[in-house]
Every structure is written in structure tokens, then in C-alpha cells.
Amino acid sequence: MAIFTGCGVAIVTPFLPNGNVDFECFRELIEWQISEGIDAIVVCGTTGEASTLDDKEHIETIKFCVDVVNKRIPVIGGAGSNDTRHGINLAKEIEKTGVDGLLLVTPYYNKCSQAGLIEHYIATADAVNVPCILYSVPGRTGVNIAPQTVSLLAGHPNIVGIKEASGNISQVAEIARLVPDNFAIYSGNDDMVVPLMALGGIGYISVVANVAPADSVRMSRSLLNGDLETAKKLQLNMKGLIDSLFADVNPIPVKAALHMMNKCPLEYRLPLCPPSNQVMDRIKSEMLSYGLI
């Protein structure tokens, strides 16, 4: 049932100085990720600044990625809304682009109940015919998907996994205890890949893979192959780099890091803006230390 195993990059959306999506840069980023061995691409998620893309841009960006990838690896389109009707309409349009699956973020701002979450996700999954991954990121949305809710939703034929970004490893353990063995659990936290996969996770959706895809893939593959020592070493070696990529609101630092690698313009959409000099210095120091620049 899993859409992918291993490491999927939560890819950035590059912008031109005029504010439009920089599709030529985006093509280069996609090709580089594939050449480095990435297992999947998640496009128009949190790291892709989906919240500032209008629906037309959102769909066009996902369609562009699908066309460039051309079935070489799975492409997962970010979707979801705090308005279930809008979220369903968006999901149905994204499905038409040819994606291999959808990443459905929890409704935000409204702060719905668990009962509301269940109705929201069932209505969305009923409306499409592609696999769906739940996305729990309470630090962003103010809404946590409780383990019992995940367990119930795992019974829907179109809901095949969860990106768990609560940062609560005890919650991950409870989800793993309750869901069927074929329900995919992905880490949404780069610094918790080893413990989450040790509990039965089959991979992660990564920010750090934007700048260090080969090592990010190696870490997950090492775990899947039972080589805990190599995975642990990679996780700890990347810890400083990962921390620097969250020294400001994601994706501010990772775009700055890609800019230092001459792979992405230093362009954001308000309310996101370039990082402070202090954060830039920290990112540069970790990038140098890791050998990326």
C-alpha cells in the first residue's frame, strides 16, 4: 500500500524576483534530486510554501513536477485546507495532474475536534482515487491527529499512511501499536528518523534532503537494511546541519542554504522573508562543516 519507502524530499518552490515560480530552477532541483537517488518528491507542502500559492499556481507547480519526473520516482502532491470543500476541490484537481499520492495536512486555524478530523479526512479520501497520506504537524496547524484517530482512518482504503511531525515519539509508538502493519508511518522530523523508523516507520519526508539528498537517502536505506550503526552515525553527523535549517521558520533557512549552493534564488513570498545575518552565519558554518559549500 505504501507510496514509497525511504526518503522523500519535501522540495522547495523556487521563485523569481518578480514573485513568479522559477520553473527552470525547479526543473534543475528535481533532476538533481533524482540523480542523487531520492526515493520520492513531495511538492507543494510546507517546505514548498504552498500556503502562499494560489490554487492555479499550486496545481501548475505539481503538474510541472509530475511531467519532469515522468514516472521515474513517485510524486506526492501537497493538499489540504481548513475548508473541507476547498480542500476536496484542490485534491481532485491535483489528482488530475497524475500524482502518485496526496499529502493531506490537517485543517488549520479552525482547531477542529477529533470527530471533525475524522469527517474531514473521510470526505476527502472518498472524493479521490489516489493514495492519501495524513499529515500531522500540530506546531504549524494547532491540530494534532490522535493515535486513536489515525487508527480509525487507517481503515479507509485510500488512506495509506501518515507523515508524523508532532515531535512526540511516544505518540508515534502508540500509532505504530494501533495501526495495521501495512499502514505507512513516515517521520516528518529530520532529527527523529532513526527512533521513528526503529518503531516501524518506513521512511521520512525530509527538509534536509533538499541540500544533502545522498546522505538522507543513505540514512533511511541503512535502517531499512538493518544497519543501525550507519544510520545512527548519519543521523548524529547531520544533527548540526538539521538544527541550522530550523534556526528560523521553515523553509527560510533551507532556501538560504540552497542559495549558498547556487541552486536556488533567495526569494520568498511574504510573510516569509530572508533570514537575519546571525541565522545566515549559522547556516553557512554548518554547511561548511558538512562539506556542502
C-alpha positions in Angstrom: 0.0 0.0 0.0 2.9 2.4 0.6 3.5 5.1 -2.0 7.3 4.9 -1.2 9.8 3.7 1.3 13.0 5.5 2.2 13.5 9.3 1.9 11.1 11.7 0.1 12.3 15.3 -0.2 9.9 18.0 0.8 11.1 20.1 -2.1 11.2 23.9 -2.1 9.4 26.0 -4.6 11.9 28.5 -6.1 10.7 32.0 -7.0 11.8 34.6 -9.4 12.5 38.2 -8.3 9.1 39.1 -9.8 7.4 36.6 -7.5 6.5 34.0 -10.1 7.5 30.4 -9.7 11.0 29.8 -11.2 10.3 26.7 -13.2 13.7 26.4 -14.8 15.3 26.4 -11.4 12.7 23.9 -10.2 13.5 21.6 -13.1 17.2 21.6 -12.1 16.4 20.9 -8.5 14.1 18.0 -9.5 16.7 16.5 -11.8 19.5 16.9 -9.1 17.3 15.1 -6.5 16.7 12.2 -8.9 20.4 11.9 -9.8 21.2 11.8 -6.1 18.9 8.8 -5.6 16.0 10.4 -3.8 13.1 7.9 -3.3 10.2 10.3 -3.8 9.4 14.0 -4.2 6.7 15.8 -2.1 5.8 19.0 -3.9 3.8 22.0 -2.6 4.0 21.0 1.0 5.1 23.2 3.9 8.6 23.5 2.6 7.2 24.3 -0.8 5.4 27.4 0.5 2.1 26.0 -0.6 0.2 28.4 1.8 1.2 31.4 -0.4 0.5 29.7 -3.8 -3.0 30.3 -5.2 -4.8 27.2 -6.5 -3.8 27.8 -10.1 -0.1 28.1 -9.2 -0.3 25.2 -6.8 -1.8 22.8 -9.4 0.6 24.1 -12.2 3.7 23.5 -9.9 2.6 20.0 -9.1 1.8 19.2 -12.7 5.3 20.5 -13.8 7.0 18.3 -11.2 4.9 15.2 -12.4 5.8 15.9 -16.0 9.6 16.4 -15.3 9.8 13.3 -13.1 7.9 11.3 -15.8 7.3 8.3 -13.5 10.9 7.8 -12.5 10.0 8.1 -8.8 6.8 8.8 -7.0 5.5 12.3 -6.8 3.2 13.3 -3.9 1.2 16.5 -4.1 0.6 18.6 -1.0 -3.1 19.3 -0.5 -5.5 20.0 2.4 -7.3 23.1 3.7 -9.0 24.4 6.7 -12.2 24.5 4.5 -13.0 20.9 3.7 -14.9 21.8 0.5 -11.9 23.8 -0.8 -9.6 21.0 0.2 -11.6 18.4 -1.7 -11.8 20.6 -4.8 -8.0 21.1 -4.7 -7.3 17.4 -4.1 -9.4 16.5 -7.1 -7.6 18.9 -9.4 -4.2 17.7 -8.1 -5.3 14.1 -8.7 -5.7 15.1 -12.4 -2.1 16.1 -12.7 -1.1 12.4 -12.4 0.4 12.4 -8.9 1.1 9.1 -7.2 -0.4 10.3 -4.0 -1.6 13.2 -1.9 -0.2 14.6 1.4 -3.2 16.0 3.3 -2.3 18.4 6.1 -4.7 18.8 9.0 -7.2 21.7 8.9 -5.5 24.7 10.4 -6.7 27.7 12.5 -10.3 26.4 13.0 -8.8 23.9 15.5 -11.5 21.2 14.9 -12.2 18.3 17.2 -11.0 14.7 16.5 -14.6 13.9 15.3 -14.3 16.8 12.9 -10.9 15.5 11.7 -12.4 12.1 11.0 -15.2 13.5 9.0 -12.9 15.8 7.1 -10.4 13.1 6.1 -13.1 10.6 5.2 -14.8 13.1 3.0 -11.5 14.0 1.3 -10.4 10.4 0.8 -13.8 9.4 -0.5 -13.5 12.2 -3.2 -10.3 10.9 -4.8 -8.9 7.7 -6.3 -5.2 8.1 -5.3 -3.5 7.0 -2.1 -3.6 9.7 0.7 -1.0 10.3 3.5 -2.3 12.1 6.6 0.0 15.0 7.7 0.0 15.8 11.4 2.1 18.9 12.2 0.4 20.5 15.3 3.2 23.1 15.7 2.0 24.6 12.4 -1.7 23.9 12.4 -2.7 23.8 16.1 -4.3 20.4 15.5 -2.9 17.0 16.4 -4.1 13.8 14.9 -4.5 11.5 18.0 -3.4 7.9 17.7 -6.9 6.5 18.0 -8.0 8.8 15.2 -5.1 7.6 13.0 -6.1 4.0 13.8 -9.7 4.7 12.7 -8.7 6.5 9.5 -6.3 3.7 8.6 -9.3 1.6 7.8 -10.2 3.8 4.8 -8.9 2.1 1.6 -7.4 5.4 0.2 -5.7 6.4 3.4 -2.4 4.5 3.4 0.0 6.4 5.8 0.8 9.3 8.0 3.6 11.9 8.0 4.0 12.3 11.7 5.6 15.6 12.7 4.4 16.1 16.2 7.9 15.6 17.6 6.3 13.2 20.2 8.0 9.8 19.9 5.6 8.3 22.5 2.7 9.3 20.2 4.5 7.7 17.3 4.8 4.5 19.3 1.1 4.5 20.1 0.2 5.0 16.4 2.5 2.1 15.5 0.9 -0.1 18.1 -2.6 0.7 16.8 -2.4 0.7 13.0 -2.2 -2.3 10.7 1.3 -3.5 9.6 0.8 -2.2 6.1 0.0 1.4 7.2 3.0 3.6 6.3 4.5 5.8 9.0 6.9 8.5 7.9 8.9 10.8 10.1 8.2 14.5 9.5 11.2 15.4 11.7 14.7 15.1 10.2 16.2 14.7 13.7 13.9 11.8 14.7 14.3 9.5 11.7 16.2 6.7 13.5 13.9 6.4 16.5 10.8 6.6 14.4 11.9 4.0 11.9 13.1 1.8 14.8 9.4 1.8 15.9 8.3 0.6 12.5 8.4 3.6 10.2 9.3 3.0 6.6 10.9 6.3 5.8 10.7 10.1 6.1 9.7 13.3 4.3 12.7 15.5 4.6 13.8 19.1 4.6 17.5 18.4 4.9 17.3 16.2 1.8 17.0 19.5 -0.2 20.7 20.1 0.4 22.0 16.7 1.3 19.9 14.2 -0.6 22.5 11.4 -0.9 23.2 11.1 2.8 19.5 11.5 3.6 18.7 8.5 1.4 21.6 6.5 2.9 20.3 7.0 6.4 16.8 5.6 5.6 18.2 2.8 3.4 20.6 1.8 6.1 17.8 1.5 8.6 15.6 -0.5 6.1 18.6 -2.8 5.6 19.1 -3.3 9.3 22.4 -1.3 9.5 21.5 0.7 12.6 25.2 1.8 13.2 25.5 3.6 9.8 22.1 5.2 10.2 22.9 6.4 13.7 26.2 7.8 12.6 24.5 9.7 9.7 21.7 11.0 12.0 24.2 12.4 14.5 26.5 13.8 11.8 23.6 15.7 10.3 22.2 17.0 13.6 24.0 20.3 13.5 23.0 20.9 9.9 19.4 19.9 10.6 19.3 22.3 13.6 20.6 25.1 11.4 17.8 24.5 8.9 15.3 25.1 11.6 17.0 28.2 13.1 14.2 30.2 11.5 10.8 29.3 10.2 11.0 26.5 7.6 11.6 27.0 4.6 13.5 30.2 5.2 16.8 28.5 6.2 16.8 25.7 3.6 16.2 28.2 0.8 19.1 30.2 2.1 21.3 27.0 2.2 20.3 26.2 -1.4 21.2 29.8 -2.4 24.6 29.3 -0.8 25.0 26.2 -3.1 23.9 28.3 -6.1 20.9 26.1 -6.6 18.0 28.5 -5.7 17.3 32.2 -5.7 17.0 33.8 -2.2 13.4 34.7 -2.9 10.3 34.1 -0.6 6.7 35.2 -0.5 5.6 37.4 2.3 5.1 36.9 5.2 8.3 34.8 4.8 11.5 36.8 4.3 15.3 36.2 4.2 16.9 35.2 7.5 18.9 37.5 9.7 22.7 37.8 9.4 23.0 35.7 12.6 21.0 32.9 11.1 22.8 33.1 7.8 26.1 32.8 9.6 24.9 29.7 11.5 23.7 28.1 8.3 26.9 28.9 6.4 29.0 27.5 9.3 27.1 24.2 9.3 27.1 23.9 5.5 30.9 24.4 5.5 31.4 21.9 8.3 29.3 19.3 6.4 31.2 20.0 3.2 28.2 21.3 1.2 29.9 24.6 0.3 
